[in-house]
Amino acid sequence: MPDGSAPKPRYEAVKDYVLSRIAAGEWAVHARIPSENELGPMLGVSRITVNRAFAELAREGRLRKVPGVGTFVAPLTDASKPRTGLVSIESIAEEIRARGMEWSCEVLDLGMASLTEEAADALGLPRGGRVPSSIVLHKGDALPIQVEERFIRPGYAPGYTEQDYAGRTTYDFLREVGEVTEMEQAVTAILPPAPVARLLQVGPRDPCLVIRRRTFRRGEATTFSRLTQPASRFELSGRYRMQDGPGGHFPF
């Protein structure tokens, strides 16, 4: 591989090589490219290095990985990033899988935790109180996609802190045991605090999206979630039907 004027990580050099082949037209849109095992020896790097390069290019929408089939050049319009709806609640695991990636997670904290000021206000509970809580790092093809911080109103979802969330998401459990009649969420762009940047493997100047979400049961706030994801690896989207007649509006 050609060397640049300044040293760069090997996986970045692999990314440059792949992009150069695409730009030259040697690897056309939808074409299957050499596998990690094939490309590694060609470029003199390890399979792990190629895997990281492929994973990042998939996040950037340049490649599309199909488990058991291969890796393909994605069209620039390909919606390859995990996404969530603006007025819906979706499983992050299913969103990641829908993009042809393998979902995995790390449960960083699970148990009774003191409410943050933000969570206490969101749930309408006294500040400093302790509630069921969790922090989970979701990944796609081993690359961090989202830090999920969740607080549960006491009594709402019995057994929440006793589950194994390595095999299923907190969303899956709450969908089974909880009752949701309303949902509210807001999205903010931030520069990540240092602990979050380390978890997401991004730099301090890499923008992230924060989704603050509350669910309700008959008017009472039942859960508060703070979901943080790198803007380059995640997408928010929505499609809505206009009401019929003059002055049509979105049915929020």
C-alpha positions in Angstrom: 0.0 0.0 0.0 1.3 3.5 -0.7 2.5 5.4 2.3 1.3 9.0 3.0 3.6 11.8 4.1 2.7 11.1 7.7 2.4 7.7 9.5 -1.2 6.5 9.9 -2.8 3.5 11.6 -2.8 0.4 9.4 -6.6 0.2 9.3 -6.7 3.7 8.0 -4.4 2.7 5.2 -6.7 -0.2 4.4 -9.6 2.1 4.3 -7.7 4.4 1.9 -6.9 1.4 -0.3 -10.5 0.2 -0.5 -11.8 3.7 -1.2 -9.2 4.2 -3.9 -10.4 1.0 -5.7 -14.0 2.2 -5.5 -13.1 5.7 -6.8 -11.1 4.2 -9.7 -14.2 2.1 -10.7 -12.3 -1.2 -10.1 -14.9 -2.2 -7.5 -18.3 -1.1 -8.7 -21.4 -0.4 -6.7 -23.0 -3.7 -5.4 -19.8 -5.6 -6.3 -18.5 -8.1 -3.8 -15.0 -7.2 -2.7 -12.2 -9.4 -1.4 -12.8 -10.9 2.0 -10.9 -10.0 5.1 -8.9 -13.2 4.8 -8.1 -12.4 1.2 -7.3 -8.7 1.5 -5.1 -9.1 4.6 -2.3 -11.1 2.8 -2.7 -8.8 -0.3 -1.9 -5.8 1.8 0.4 -7.3 4.3 -1.8 -6.7 7.3 -3.7 -8.9 9.8 -7.3 -10.0 9.4 -8.2 -7.9 12.5 -6.8 -4.8 10.8 -9.0 -5.4 7.7 -12.0 -6.2 9.9 -11.7 -2.8 11.7 -11.4 -1.0 8.3 -14.4 -2.8 6.9 -16.4 -2.1 10.0 -15.7 1.6 9.9 -16.4 1.8 6.1 -19.7 0.1 6.8 -20.6 2.7 9.4 -19.7 5.4 6.9 -22.1 3.9 4.4 -19.4 2.9 1.9 -19.6 -0.9 2.4 -22.4 -3.3 3.1 -21.7 -6.5 5.1 -24.0 -9.4 4.6 -23.3 -12.2 7.2 -22.4 -15.5 5.6 -22.2 -13.9 2.1 -19.6 -11.2 1.9 -18.8 -7.5 1.8 -20.2 -5.3 -1.0 -19.7 -1.8 -2.3 -22.7 0.2 -1.1 -24.3 3.0 -3.1 -23.8 6.4 -1.7 -27.6 6.6 -1.0 -27.5 3.2 0.9 -29.1 3.6 4.4 -26.4 1.6 6.1 -26.4 3.3 9.5 -28.4 2.0 12.4 -31.4 4.4 12.8 -34.2 5.1 15.1 -37.6 6.7 14.5 -38.4 10.2 15.7 -41.8 9.3 17.0 -41.4 5.6 17.6 -39.5 3.3 20.0 -37.3 0.6 18.3 -34.9 -2.0 19.5 -31.3 -0.9 18.9 -30.3 -4.6 18.4 -32.9 -5.0 15.6 -31.8 -1.8 14.0 -28.2 -2.9 14.0 -29.1 -6.3 12.6 -31.3 -4.8 10.0 -28.1 -3.1 8.6 -26.4 -6.5 8.2 -24.3 -6.1 11.3 -23.9 -8.3 14.3 -25.3 -6.8 17.5 -23.5 -7.3 20.8 -23.3 -5.3 24.0 -21.5 -4.7 27.3 -23.5 -4.2 30.5 -21.4 -1.6 32.2 -23.7 -1.1 35.2 -26.9 -2.7 36.5 -28.6 -2.3 39.8 -30.0 0.4 42.1 -28.5 3.8 41.4 -29.0 7.3 42.6 -31.0 9.4 40.3 -29.2 12.1 38.3 -30.7 15.6 38.5 -31.9 15.2 34.9 -33.4 11.7 35.5 -35.2 12.9 38.7 -36.8 15.8 37.0 -37.8 13.6 34.0 -39.5 11.0 36.3 -40.9 13.5 38.7 -39.1 11.9 41.6 -37.1 13.4 44.5 -33.5 14.1 43.6 -31.0 11.7 45.2 -33.4 8.8 45.3 -32.4 5.3 44.3 -34.1 3.5 41.4 -33.5 0.5 39.1 -30.9 1.6 36.5 -28.6 0.3 33.8 -25.8 1.5 31.5 -25.3 -0.6 28.4 -22.9 -0.1 25.5 -24.3 -1.4 22.2 -22.1 -2.4 19.4 -22.4 -3.3 15.7 -19.7 -5.7 14.4 -17.8 -4.9 17.6 -17.7 -1.1 17.0 -19.5 1.0 19.6 -22.8 2.4 18.4 -24.7 3.7 21.4 -24.3 4.3 25.2 -27.7 3.6 26.8 -28.4 5.0 30.3 -31.8 4.0 31.6 -33.7 4.8 34.9 -36.9 3.0 35.9 -39.6 4.2 38.2 -39.7 1.9 41.2 -42.4 -0.7 40.9 -42.9 -0.2 37.1 -40.8 -3.2 35.8 -40.2 -5.8 38.6 -37.1 -7.9 38.1 -35.4 -5.3 35.8 -32.1 -5.5 37.6 -32.1 -9.3 37.7 -32.0 -9.9 33.9 -29.2 -10.9 31.6 -29.0 -8.1 29.1 -26.1 -9.7 27.2 -28.5 -11.8 25.2 -31.5 -9.4 24.9 -31.9 -5.7 25.3 -33.5 -3.7 28.1 -36.0 -2.6 25.5 -37.0 -6.3 24.9 -37.6 -6.8 28.6 -39.6 -3.6 29.1 -41.7 -4.4 26.1 -42.7 -7.7 27.7 -43.5 -6.4 31.2 -44.3 -2.8 30.9 -47.2 -0.8 29.6 -46.6 2.3 27.6 -49.3 4.7 26.6 -47.2 7.7 25.6 -43.6 8.4 24.6 -41.6 11.7 24.4 -38.1 12.2 23.1 -35.8 15.1 22.3 -32.6 15.1 20.3 -29.5 17.2 21.0 -26.1 17.4 19.3 -23.2 17.5 21.8 -19.4 17.1 22.0 -19.0 13.9 24.1 -17.6 14.1 27.7 -14.3 12.3 28.1 -15.8 9.1 29.7 -18.4 8.8 26.9 -15.9 9.5 24.2 -13.7 6.6 25.5 -16.6 4.2 25.5 -17.7 5.2 22.0 -14.1 5.3 20.7 -14.4 8.8 19.3 -12.4 11.9 19.7 -13.4 14.9 22.0 -14.4 16.9 18.9 -16.5 14.2 17.2 -20.2 15.2 17.4 -22.6 12.9 19.0 -26.4 12.8 19.1 -28.2 12.5 22.5 -31.7 11.2 22.6 -33.5 11.9 25.8 -36.6 9.7 26.0 -39.4 9.3 28.5 -42.2 6.7 28.5 -45.5 7.1 30.3 -48.3 5.0 31.6 -51.5 6.8 31.8 -49.8 10.2 32.3 -47.1 9.0 34.8 -43.5 8.9 33.7 -42.2 5.4 33.9 -38.7 5.4 32.3 -36.1 7.9 31.4 -33.4 7.0 29.0 -30.3 9.0 27.8 -29.0 7.5 24.5 -25.7 8.8 23.1 -24.3 7.8 19.8 -21.7 9.1 17.4 -23.4 11.2 14.7 -21.3 9.4 12.0 -22.6 6.0 13.0 -26.2 6.6 13.6 -29.2 8.1 11.9 -32.6 9.5 13.0 -35.4 9.2 10.5 -39.2 9.3 10.2 -41.9 9.0 7.6 -45.4 10.3 8.5 -48.8 10.3 6.8 -50.5 13.7 6.4 -54.1 14.0 7.6 -56.6 14.3 4.8 -58.3 17.6 4.0 -57.2 21.2 4.0 -54.6 22.2 6.5 -53.3 18.7 6.8 -50.9 18.1 9.6 -48.7 15.4 11.1 -50.5 13.0 13.5 -48.2 13.3 16.4 
